[in-house]
Amino acid sequence: MTDELDSSVRDLADIPAVEVISRAAVMLMSSAAEKLGLADPDPESSPRRDLDEARRVITALAGLVTASVEYLGPHAGPIREGLQSLQRAFREASAHPDEPGKGPGEKYTGPVY
């Protein structure tokens, strides 16, 4: 078991930080999209829709993106666009949308309209 652990640690050590950050961002984006019901034909009736959980994941994504944007290089633009799309989708899905600047992650990214 120790050999397996050592092997996985070495493999992770070989992955550049920008790739680890990008993979984490993509995982958070995918999770948020699922929790917004965007993977289903009718998001409003999706059994996976959970706006409270989506808010948490989008806020975590916003924190990650804001903290690491200087390291993302050419990956920063598409990741930021994905984040903003999720923030807009959250606003559209909400029965009572948050004020601009109060939505998920907006304390890190600024208002998203």
C-alpha positions, 0 to 999 in steps of 0.5 A: 500500500505504501508503494501505491501511495508513493506512486500516486504522490509522485504522479501528482507532483509531476503535474504542473500547478496550472493543470491542477488548478484548471482541473479543480476549476472544471470539476467545480464548474461541472458540479455547479452545472449539475446542481443548477440542473443544466445537464437535464432537458428541463433544468427547472424540473431536474431532480438534481437541481439544488440552488443552495448547493450550487451557490456553495460550489459557485462561490468556491469556484469564484474564490479559486479563480480569483486567487489563482488568475495570475497563474492561469495564463491563457486558461484564465479567460475561458474559466472566468467566462464559465464562472460568469455563465454559471453566475448568470444561470444561478440568477435566472434559476432563482425565484428571488434573484440576489441583488447585483454583487450579492450573488454566489461568488460575486464578493470575489468577482464583482457584480455579474449582470 
